[in-house]
Amino acid sequence: MINQKTTAVRIIPAIGKGVGDRVEFGGLLGAAPIMPVNSFGCEAFVNRKGRIPAPIHSFKN
């Protein structure tokens, strides 16, 4: 949480584009570069019985 807002990303498929290309979405979405996606998974972490913590909702008392 930053400024009492959750952080997130939007992954929008860009068919026919490669890493480093630029895509124009138009309107309020604007433009963005194509970035590489992490190819690693979390299977090893989960198999070790690791826990992924829940998101923090607030740092206020």
PLY file of the C-alpha trace (Angstrom):
ply
format ascii 1.0
element vertex 61
property float x
property float y
property float z
element edge 60
property int vertex1
property int vertex2
end_header
0.00 0.00 0.00
1.29 3.41 -0.95
-0.71 6.51 0.00
-3.53 4.23 1.18
-3.89 2.77 -2.31
-3.02 -0.73 -3.40
-0.29 -1.10 -5.98
-0.94 -3.17 -9.08
-0.03 -3.62 -12.71
-2.04 -4.26 -15.81
-0.69 -6.77 -18.26
-2.09 -6.12 -21.71
-1.18 -8.56 -24.48
0.47 -6.94 -27.49
0.30 -9.49 -30.30
3.17 -9.26 -32.77
5.34 -7.00 -30.60
8.68 -7.89 -29.03
10.66 -6.71 -26.00
11.78 -3.13 -26.55
9.02 -2.26 -29.03
6.62 0.54 -28.18
2.85 0.10 -28.36
0.25 2.87 -28.60
-3.03 2.10 -26.81
-4.71 5.42 -27.61
-6.99 7.56 -25.48
-6.30 7.67 -21.76
-4.19 4.49 -21.85
-1.39 6.21 -23.78
1.75 4.38 -24.88
4.12 1.95 -23.22
7.28 -0.02 -23.96
7.11 -3.81 -24.16
8.96 -5.21 -21.14
10.18 -8.78 -20.58
8.04 -11.01 -18.37
9.72 -13.03 -15.63
9.85 -16.66 -16.76
10.51 -18.06 -13.27
7.71 -19.60 -11.26
7.03 -19.90 -7.55
6.70 -23.70 -7.49
9.93 -24.23 -5.52
8.81 -21.70 -2.91
5.37 -23.29 -2.60
6.82 -26.82 -2.47
8.96 -25.74 0.51
5.66 -24.85 2.23
6.42 -21.14 2.03
3.72 -18.64 2.74
2.96 -15.61 0.61
1.77 -12.92 3.03
-1.54 -11.16 2.58
-1.34 -7.56 1.35
-0.91 -4.89 4.00
-4.06 -2.82 4.19
-2.83 0.11 6.22
0.15 1.40 8.16
-2.11 3.65 10.27
-3.05 2.96 13.87
0 1
1 2
2 3
3 4
4 5
5 6
6 7
7 8
8 9
9 10
10 11
11 12
12 13
13 14
14 15
15 16
16 17
17 18
18 19
19 20
20 21
21 22
22 23
23 24
24 25
25 26
26 27
27 28
28 29
29 30
30 31
31 32
32 33
33 34
34 35
35 36
36 37
37 38
38 39
39 40
40 41
41 42
42 43
43 44
44 45
45 46
46 47
47 48
48 49
49 50
50 51
51 52
52 53
53 54
54 55
55 56
56 57
57 58
58 59
59 60
